[in-house]
Amino acid sequence: MQLGMIGLGRMGANMVRRLMRGGHDCVVWDMNPDNVKQLAGEGAIGAQSLDDFIGKLTQPRAVWIMVPAGNATEKTVTDLAARMERGDIIIDGGNSYFKDDARRAQALRDQAINYVDVGTSGGVWGLERGYCMMIGGPADTVRHLDPIFETLAPGRGNIPRTPGREATTGTVEDGYLYCGPSGAGHFVKMVHNGIEYGLMQAYAEGFDIFHNANSKDLPEEHRYDLNVADIAEVWRRGSVVSSWLLDLTAMALVEDPELANYSGYVQDSGEGRWTIMAALEEAVPAEVLSAALYTRFRSRQEHTFAEKILSAMRQKFGGHIEPHSGGKP
């Protein structure tokens, strides 16, 4: 199947690579021509402009956008819509706000252009591991795109089936899910990221307690000189708190037990805030997720080992580089 990809950053470029490995034809464009040249050298069809990009796609065109949420996505959708025709498809695979998806889908409906929102999780590891995807939009359009989703997804791999799902059909065990109409995919991904904040915060605070267990403020008989890297490693093996986030934490700690290369400044990418906004609108208590978000705000004023753990996890799964202070990285 042919797919156009706009945005060849950390995730977009690797998604193109995974699709090409799966036998799909990819037309690529990016504001940075060096990114286009790199992917073209690997087998993609490079475009020199947006008009050139559209001209190299066959109808019905399917274009995946992988650019930052907000103005960049808004402009890209608008520019594409001005050049696309009835039956074409725009796929937003970034981290857009779900209400923006609903608005865009409604606006594009008058032009008979189909809009699909895909919450995409996998970070910089997706090329090899695959991408977990949460999808919203017209059901028939999503079905048409299934070969793309199937290739990008992790597949069943060696994960044991959940007891009770033996007779269940669908794509969830392959790593992608049709969640519902426009905005539903990004809504599910938004809450996913809000939960991610809470999980990361729990690990961060636990390891901070270990890091300070030898404090001179404690009675000598209650002081423990603990190897936090070894604790992370042993928890990976059979512990009830094992997870991929713990795997990444263990990796960071064995590389640098004091996390000296991390300032403790922790950014938030937006989804955590939106999750709390949704909780407020639904009158759902979300104490843990709220506290995790507020801790990121505080980290920009004072830093602890816990924030270094958070920063290390973000760097490991998403390649995020935090600023060393309140300014530039």
ROKOL-435370 format. One record per residue (C-alpha): residue number from 1; z, y, x; residue in one letter. Coordinates in Angstrom, 3 decimals. Each point is the difference from the previous one (the first is absolute). Example, Ala and Ser with C-alpha at 12.3 -4.5 7.8 and 13.67 -1.06 7.14 Angstrom:
// ROKOL-435370
pos->1 up->7.800 north->-4.500 east->12.300 code->a
pos->2 up->-0.660 north->3.440 east->1.370 code->s
//
This chain:
// ROKOL-435370
pos->1 up->0.000 north->0.000 east->0.000 code->m
pos->2 up->-0.661 north->3.550 east->1.181 code->q
pos->3 up->2.834 north->2.534 east->0.240 code->l
pos->4 up->0.136 north->3.559 east->1.236 code->g
pos->5 up->3.144 north->1.092 east->1.854 code->m
pos->6 up->1.027 north->3.626 east->0.469 code->i
pos->7 up->2.902 north->0.506 east->2.395 code->g
pos->8 up->0.071 north->-2.071 east->3.171 code->l
pos->9 up->3.576 north->0.500 east->1.118 code->g
pos->10 up->2.578 north->-2.671 east->0.834 code->r
pos->11 up->-0.476 north->-1.921 east->-3.246 code->m
pos->12 up->-3.513 north->0.934 east->-1.094 code->g
pos->13 up->-1.652 north->-1.166 east->3.218 code->a
pos->14 up->1.824 north->-3.328 east->-0.015 code->n
pos->15 up->-0.882 north->-0.570 east->-3.644 code->m
pos->16 up->-3.664 north->0.435 east->0.905 code->v
pos->17 up->0.419 north->-2.495 east->2.832 code->r
pos->18 up->1.635 north->-2.553 east->-2.300 code->r
pos->19 up->-2.745 north->0.440 east->-2.599 code->l
pos->20 up->-2.743 north->-0.442 east->2.578 code->m
pos->21 up->1.710 north->-3.157 east->1.264 code->r
pos->22 up->-0.182 north->-1.226 east->-3.594 code->g
pos->23 up->-3.756 north->0.575 east->-0.171 code->g
pos->24 up->-0.075 north->3.311 east->-1.893 code->h
pos->25 up->-2.305 north->2.892 east->0.873 code->d
pos->26 up->1.860 north->3.247 east->0.695 code->c
pos->27 up->-1.347 north->3.547 east->0.072 code->v
pos->28 up->2.485 north->2.340 east->1.683 code->v
pos->29 up->0.608 north->3.724 east->0.276 code->w
pos->30 up->2.785 north->2.110 east->1.454 code->d
pos->31 up->0.505 north->3.637 east->0.931 code->m
pos->32 up->0.362 north->-1.197 east->3.579 code->n
pos->33 up->-3.424 north->-1.230 east->1.201 code->p
pos->34 up->1.620 north->-2.036 east->2.791 code->d
pos->35 up->1.673 north->-2.189 east->-2.636 code->n
pos->36 up->-3.372 north->-0.588 east->-1.655 code->v
pos->37 up->-1.605 north->-0.816 east->3.352 code->k
pos->38 up->2.738 north->-2.525 east->0.793 code->q
pos->39 up->-0.441 north->-1.930 east->-3.254 code->l
pos->40 up->-3.790 north->0.202 east->0.190 code->a
pos->41 up->0.231 north->-1.618 east->3.413 code->g
pos->42 up->1.886 north->-2.864 east->-1.634 code->e
pos->43 up->-2.604 north->-0.619 east->-2.689 code->g
pos->44 up->0.619 north->2.561 east->-2.744 code->a
pos->45 up->-2.704 north->2.377 east->-1.240 code->i
pos->46 up->1.010 north->3.474 east->1.149 code->g
pos->47 up->-0.726 north->3.177 east->-1.934 code->a
pos->48 up->-0.368 north->3.491 east->1.451 code->q
pos->49 up->0.951 north->1.896 east->-3.143 code->s
pos->50 up->1.238 north->-0.620 east->-3.508 code->l
pos->51 up->-3.550 north->0.313 east->-1.349 code->d
pos->52 up->-1.218 north->-2.488 east->2.592 code->d
pos->53 up->2.888 north->-2.293 east->-0.942 code->f
pos->54 up->-0.889 north->0.058 east->-3.712 code->i
pos->55 up->-3.677 north->-0.558 east->0.813 code->g
pos->56 up->0.771 north->-3.192 east->1.909 code->k
pos->57 up->1.859 north->-1.609 east->-2.909 code->l
pos->58 up->-1.729 north->-2.060 east->-2.669 code->t
pos->59 up->0.795 north->0.453 east->-3.687 code->q
pos->60 up->2.417 north->-0.556 east->-1.503 code->p
pos->61 up->1.679 north->1.617 east->2.988 code->r
pos->62 up->3.571 north->-0.949 east->0.874 code->a
pos->63 up->1.837 north->2.458 east->2.258 code->v
pos->64 up->3.515 north->-0.580 east->1.320 code->w
pos->65 up->1.916 north->3.136 east->1.023 code->i
pos->66 up->2.653 north->-0.394 east->2.680 code->m
pos->67 up->1.087 north->3.578 east->0.713 code->v
pos->68 up->3.385 north->1.761 east->-0.312 code->p
pos->69 up->1.309 north->0.517 east->-3.527 code->a
pos->70 up->-0.176 north->3.478 east->-1.497 code->g
pos->71 up->-2.654 north->2.579 east->0.802 code->n
pos->72 up->-2.033 north->-2.282 east->2.265 code->a
pos->73 up->-0.330 north->-2.662 east->-2.689 code->t
pos->74 up->-0.626 north->2.566 east->-2.731 code->e
pos->75 up->-2.841 north->1.610 east->1.940 code->k
pos->76 up->-1.540 north->-3.350 east->0.930 code->t
pos->77 up->0.013 north->-1.195 east->-3.615 code->v
pos->78 up->-1.526 north->3.277 east->-1.173 code->t
pos->79 up->-2.699 north->-0.043 east->2.689 code->d
pos->80 up->-0.868 north->-3.615 east->-0.763 code->l
pos->81 up->-0.131 north->0.570 east->-3.759 code->a
pos->82 up->-2.547 north->2.773 east->0.513 code->a
pos->83 up->-2.300 north->-2.486 east->1.748 code->r
pos->84 up->0.613 north->-3.221 east->-1.923 code->m
pos->85 up->-1.620 north->-1.354 east->-3.139 code->e
pos->86 up->0.825 north->-1.943 east->-3.115 code->r
pos->87 up->1.625 north->-3.358 east->0.778 code->g
pos->88 up->1.041 north->0.902 east->3.546 code->d
pos->89 up->3.563 north->-0.732 east->1.114 code->i
pos->90 up->2.551 north->2.089 east->1.894 code->i
pos->91 up->2.960 north->-1.931 east->1.416 code->i
pos->92 up->3.039 north->1.905 east->1.257 code->d
pos->93 up->1.865 north->-2.325 east->2.346 code->g
pos->94 up->2.410 north->2.602 east->1.385 code->g
pos->95 up->3.417 north->1.007 east->-1.254 code->n
pos->96 up->-0.947 north->2.367 east->-2.813 code->s
pos->97 up->2.395 north->1.034 east->-2.760 code->y
pos->98 up->-0.674 north->-2.196 east->-3.044 code->f
pos->99 up->-0.229 north->2.988 east->-2.372 code->k
pos->100 up->-2.819 north->1.398 east->2.142 code->d
pos->101 up->-1.813 north->-3.327 east->-0.410 code->d
pos->102 up->0.251 north->0.183 east->-3.785 code->a
pos->103 up->-1.332 north->3.570 east->0.040 code->r
pos->104 up->-2.903 north->-0.818 east->2.329 code->r
pos->105 up->-0.963 north->-3.099 east->-1.952 code->a
pos->106 up->-0.158 north->2.033 east->-3.203 code->q
pos->107 up->-2.135 north->2.695 east->1.615 code->a
pos->108 up->-2.426 north->-2.536 east->1.491 code->l
pos->109 up->-0.291 north->-1.883 east->-3.282 code->r
pos->110 up->-2.209 north->2.769 east->-1.398 code->d
pos->111 up->-2.473 north->-0.735 east->2.829 code->q
pos->112 up->0.306 north->-3.774 east->-0.560 code->a
pos->113 up->1.306 north->-0.325 east->3.575 code->i
pos->114 up->2.649 north->-2.695 east->0.320 code->n
pos->115 up->3.238 north->0.802 east->1.817 code->y
pos->116 up->2.266 north->-2.675 east->1.484 code->v
pos->117 up->3.363 north->0.626 east->1.676 code->d
pos->118 up->1.247 north->-2.526 east->2.545 code->v
pos->119 up->3.489 north->0.100 east->1.436 code->g
pos->120 up->-0.531 north->-1.548 east->3.425 code->t
pos->121 up->2.773 north->-1.468 east->2.131 code->s
pos->122 up->-0.506 north->-1.535 east->3.421 code->g
pos->123 up->0.037 north->2.877 east->2.442 code->g
pos->124 up->-1.440 north->-0.437 east->3.469 code->v
pos->125 up->0.420 north->-3.785 east->-0.241 code->w
pos->126 up->-2.363 north->-0.440 east->-2.933 code->g
pos->127 up->-3.044 north->-0.970 east->2.053 code->l
pos->128 up->1.592 north->-3.338 east->0.865 code->e
pos->129 up->2.625 north->-0.424 east->-2.751 code->r
pos->130 up->-2.050 north->1.386 east->-2.874 code->g
pos->131 up->0.920 north->2.704 east->-2.508 code->y
pos->132 up->2.210 north->-0.401 east->-3.055 code->c
pos->133 up->-1.691 north->1.970 east->-2.777 code->m
pos->134 up->1.193 north->1.349 east->-3.343 code->m
pos->135 up->-2.990 north->1.060 east->-2.109 code->i
pos->136 up->-0.534 north->2.307 east->-2.974 code->g
pos->137 up->-3.113 north->0.997 east->-1.939 code->g
pos->138 up->-2.560 north->-1.443 east->-2.430 code->p
pos->139 up->0.412 north->-3.777 east->-0.095 code->a
pos->140 up->-3.728 north->-0.763 east->0.135 code->d
pos->141 up->-0.479 north->2.263 east->3.024 code->t
pos->142 up->2.890 north->-1.676 east->1.792 code->v
pos->143 up->-1.548 north->-3.406 east->-0.716 code->r
pos->144 up->-3.298 north->1.224 east->1.475 code->h
pos->145 up->1.848 north->0.956 east->3.201 code->l
pos->146 up->1.860 north->-3.308 east->0.262 code->d
pos->147 up->-1.975 north->-1.225 east->3.068 code->p
pos->148 up->1.220 north->3.096 east->1.883 code->i
pos->149 up->3.618 north->-0.493 east->-1.018 code->f
pos->150 up->-0.126 north->-3.715 east->0.761 code->e
pos->151 up->-1.198 north->0.661 east->3.550 code->t
pos->152 up->2.505 north->2.756 east->0.707 code->l
pos->153 up->2.950 north->-1.958 east->-1.416 code->a
pos->154 up->2.143 north->-2.319 east->2.131 code->p
pos->155 up->-0.858 north->-3.125 east->-1.987 code->g
pos->156 up->2.507 north->-2.729 east->-0.749 code->r
pos->157 up->0.580 north->-0.937 east->3.610 code->g
pos->158 up->3.052 north->-2.188 east->0.630 code->n
pos->159 up->2.372 north->1.762 east->-2.425 code->i
pos->160 up->1.593 north->-2.636 east->-2.268 code->p
pos->161 up->-0.729 north->0.378 east->-3.710 code->r
pos->162 up->2.788 north->1.497 east->-2.071 code->t
pos->163 up->1.556 north->-2.832 east->-2.057 code->p
pos->164 up->-1.225 north->0.277 east->-3.569 code->g
pos->165 up->-3.382 north->1.553 east->0.868 code->r
pos->166 up->-1.814 north->-3.318 east->0.365 code->e
pos->167 up->-1.967 north->0.457 east->-3.225 code->a
pos->168 up->-0.534 north->3.751 east->0.433 code->t
pos->169 up->-3.466 north->1.358 east->0.722 code->t
pos->170 up->-1.109 north->3.369 east->1.323 code->g
pos->171 up->-0.208 north->1.820 east->3.303 code->t
pos->172 up->3.624 north->0.931 east->0.686 code->v
pos->173 up->0.564 north->-2.941 east->2.341 code->e
pos->174 up->-3.013 north->1.172 east->2.001 code->d
pos->175 up->1.644 north->3.385 east->0.488 code->g
pos->176 up->-1.629 north->2.305 east->-2.551 code->y
pos->177 up->0.776 north->0.888 east->-3.603 code->l
pos->178 up->-1.726 north->1.853 east->-2.808 code->y
pos->179 up->2.877 north->2.090 east->-1.351 code->c
pos->180 up->-1.669 north->1.794 east->-2.919 code->g
pos->181 up->-1.892 north->3.203 east->-0.846 code->p
pos->182 up->-0.551 north->2.999 east->2.245 code->s
pos->183 up->3.056 north->0.901 east->2.051 code->g
pos->184 up->1.751 north->-3.342 east->-0.454 code->a
pos->185 up->-0.877 north->-1.199 east->3.500 code->g
pos->186 up->1.372 north->3.061 east->1.729 code->h
pos->187 up->3.027 north->0.014 east->-2.298 code->f
pos->188 up->0.933 north->-3.509 east->1.161 code->v
pos->189 up->-0.678 north->0.923 east->3.640 code->k
pos->190 up->2.117 north->3.156 east->-0.401 code->m
pos->191 up->3.029 north->-2.001 east->-1.099 code->v
pos->192 up->-0.753 north->-2.541 east->2.753 code->h
pos->193 up->0.352 north->2.801 east->2.540 code->n
pos->194 up->3.151 north->1.294 east->-1.646 code->g
pos->195 up->1.528 north->-3.477 east->0.340 code->i
pos->196 up->-1.233 north->-0.083 east->3.594 code->e
pos->197 up->2.083 north->3.112 east->0.713 code->y
pos->198 up->3.112 north->-1.742 east->-1.336 code->g
pos->199 up->-0.584 north->-3.232 east->1.935 code->l
pos->200 up->-0.607 north->1.891 east->3.220 code->m
pos->201 up->3.124 north->2.098 east->-0.534 code->q
pos->202 up->2.145 north->-3.106 east->-0.508 code->a
pos->203 up->-1.168 north->-1.514 east->3.283 code->y
pos->204 up->0.377 north->3.345 east->1.778 code->a
pos->205 up->3.593 north->0.510 east->-1.106 code->e
pos->206 up->0.971 north->-3.584 east->0.855 code->g
pos->207 up->-1.359 north->0.235 east->3.513 code->f
pos->208 up->1.663 north->3.389 east->0.444 code->d
pos->209 up->3.344 north->-1.667 east->-0.771 code->i
pos->210 up->-0.733 north->-2.609 east->2.680 code->f
pos->211 up->-1.068 north->2.700 east->2.452 code->h
pos->212 up->3.330 north->1.794 east->-0.420 code->n
pos->213 up->2.220 north->-3.099 east->-0.063 code->a
pos->214 up->1.126 north->0.734 east->3.574 code->n
pos->215 up->1.070 north->3.576 east->-0.747 code->s
pos->216 up->2.951 north->1.322 east->2.002 code->k
pos->217 up->1.395 north->1.267 east->-3.312 code->d
pos->218 up->0.683 north->-3.601 east->-1.079 code->l
pos->219 up->3.061 north->-2.020 east->1.054 code->p
pos->220 up->-0.906 north->-1.932 east->3.127 code->e
pos->221 up->0.589 north->-3.357 east->-1.689 code->e
pos->222 up->-2.545 north->0.948 east->-2.690 code->h
pos->223 up->-2.776 north->1.073 east->2.329 code->r
pos->224 up->-3.079 north->-2.177 east->0.355 code->y
pos->225 up->-2.817 north->0.442 east->2.506 code->d
pos->226 up->-2.809 north->-1.398 east->-2.148 code->l
pos->227 up->-3.587 north->-0.715 east->0.957 code->n
pos->228 up->-1.874 north->1.484 east->-2.954 code->v
pos->229 up->-3.327 north->-1.465 east->1.094 code->a
pos->230 up->1.500 north->-3.497 east->-0.048 code->d
pos->231 up->1.557 north->0.600 east->-3.421 code->i
pos->232 up->-3.369 north->1.038 east->-1.401 code->a
pos->233 up->-1.563 north->-3.093 east->1.538 code->e
pos->234 up->2.540 north->-2.478 east->-1.349 code->v
pos->235 up->-0.268 north->1.521 east->-3.478 code->w
pos->236 up->-3.733 north->-0.662 east->0.057 code->r
pos->237 up->0.713 north->-3.730 east->0.097 code->r
pos->238 up->1.319 north->-1.326 east->-3.280 code->g
pos->239 up->2.006 north->3.066 east->-1.068 code->s
pos->240 up->-0.060 north->1.201 east->-3.593 code->v
pos->241 up->-0.859 north->3.510 east->1.271 code->v
pos->242 up->-3.074 north->-1.096 east->1.980 code->s
pos->243 up->-3.188 north->1.981 east->-0.706 code->s
pos->244 up->-3.054 north->1.524 east->1.652 code->w
pos->245 up->1.923 north->3.266 east->0.395 code->l
pos->246 up->2.648 north->-1.931 east->1.907 code->l
pos->247 up->-2.735 north->-1.586 east->2.139 code->d
pos->248 up->-1.232 north->3.474 east->0.927 code->l
pos->249 up->3.534 north->1.198 east->0.676 code->t
pos->250 up->0.597 north->-2.944 east->2.319 code->a
pos->251 up->-3.227 north->0.833 east->1.815 code->m
pos->252 up->1.027 north->3.626 east->0.502 code->a
pos->253 up->3.511 north->-0.905 east->1.194 code->l
pos->254 up->-1.124 north->-2.565 east->2.546 code->v
pos->255 up->-2.413 north->2.600 east->1.404 code->e
pos->256 up->2.653 north->2.735 east->0.156 code->d
pos->257 up->3.565 north->-0.955 east->-1.057 code->p
pos->258 up->1.148 north->3.637 east->-0.072 code->e
pos->259 up->-3.224 north->1.207 east->-1.666 code->l
pos->260 up->-0.109 north->2.809 east->2.524 code->a
pos->261 up->-3.637 north->0.753 east->-0.814 code->n
pos->262 up->0.892 north->0.927 east->-3.594 code->y
pos->263 up->1.599 north->3.325 east->-0.878 code->s
pos->264 up->1.470 north->-1.101 east->-3.327 code->g
pos->265 up->-2.106 north->2.549 east->-1.905 code->y
pos->266 up->-1.365 north->-1.899 east->-3.021 code->v
pos->267 up->-2.807 north->1.257 east->-2.216 code->q
pos->268 up->-0.699 north->-0.969 east->-3.598 code->d
pos->269 up->-3.558 north->-0.445 east->-1.175 code->s
pos->270 up->0.475 north->1.027 east->-3.639 code->g
pos->271 up->0.284 north->-3.263 east->-1.901 code->e
pos->272 up->3.789 north->-0.047 east->0.330 code->g
pos->273 up->0.225 north->3.406 east->-1.666 code->r
pos->274 up->-2.403 north->-1.045 east->-2.756 code->w
pos->275 up->2.014 north->-3.157 east->-0.654 code->t
pos->276 up->3.137 north->2.076 east->-0.555 code->i
pos->277 up->-1.969 north->2.345 east->-2.282 code->m
pos->278 up->-1.135 north->-3.017 east->-2.060 code->a
pos->279 up->3.591 north->-1.253 east->-0.187 code->a
pos->280 up->1.115 north->3.402 east->-1.284 code->l
pos->281 up->-2.749 north->0.064 east->-2.639 code->e
pos->282 up->0.955 north->-3.509 east->-1.139 code->e
pos->283 up->3.770 north->0.691 east->0.216 code->a
pos->284 up->0.339 north->-3.012 east->2.325 code->v
pos->285 up->2.838 north->0.156 east->2.555 code->p
pos->286 up->-1.327 north->-0.419 east->3.548 code->a
pos->287 up->2.998 north->0.746 east->2.202 code->e
pos->288 up->-1.053 north->-2.016 east->3.049 code->v
pos->289 up->-3.563 north->1.299 east->0.052 code->l
pos->290 up->1.177 north->3.594 east->-0.479 code->s
pos->291 up->2.543 north->-0.306 east->2.815 code->a
pos->292 up->-2.634 north->-1.474 east->2.329 code->a
pos->293 up->-2.316 north->2.950 east->-0.671 code->l
pos->294 up->2.765 north->2.565 east->0.550 code->y
pos->295 up->0.903 north->-1.664 east->3.304 code->t
pos->296 up->-3.530 north->0.665 east->1.225 code->r
pos->297 up->0.463 north->3.655 east->-0.866 code->f
pos->298 up->3.276 north->0.091 east->1.925 code->r
pos->299 up->-1.588 north->-1.728 east->3.001 code->s
pos->300 up->-1.983 north->3.170 east->0.653 code->r
pos->301 up->3.240 north->1.874 east->0.686 code->q
pos->302 up->2.084 north->-2.600 east->1.861 code->e
pos->303 up->-0.906 north->-3.419 east->1.343 code->h
pos->304 up->1.850 north->-3.308 east->0.271 code->t
pos->305 up->-0.904 north->-3.450 east->1.298 code->f
pos->306 up->-0.678 north->-0.943 east->-3.627 code->a
pos->307 up->-2.775 north->2.583 east->-0.172 code->e
pos->308 up->-1.454 north->-1.347 east->3.238 code->k
pos->309 up->-0.137 north->-3.433 east->-1.659 code->i
pos->310 up->-1.856 north->1.543 east->-2.968 code->l
pos->311 up->-2.409 north->1.796 east->2.307 code->s
pos->312 up->-0.623 north->-3.190 east->1.975 code->a
pos->313 up->-0.830 north->-1.960 east->-3.162 code->m
pos->314 up->-2.445 north->2.687 east->-1.168 code->r
pos->315 up->-1.721 north->-0.002 east->3.372 code->q
pos->316 up->-0.266 north->-3.786 east->0.030 code->k
pos->317 up->-1.448 north->-0.561 east->-3.481 code->f
pos->318 up->-2.063 north->3.132 east->-0.453 code->g
pos->319 up->-0.514 north->1.547 east->3.419 code->g
pos->320 up->1.905 north->3.089 east->-1.129 code->h
pos->321 up->1.025 north->2.279 east->2.863 code->i
pos->322 up->2.967 north->2.206 east->-0.935 code->e
pos->323 up->0.469 north->3.547 east->1.318 code->p
pos->324 up->2.647 north->0.336 east->2.693 code->h
pos->325 up->1.584 north->2.837 east->-1.965 code->s
pos->326 up->-0.779 north->2.018 east->-3.089 code->g
pos->327 up->-3.399 north->0.911 east->1.435 code->g
pos->328 up->-2.984 north->-1.825 east->1.410 code->k
pos->329 up->0.061 north->-3.593 east->1.366 code->p
//
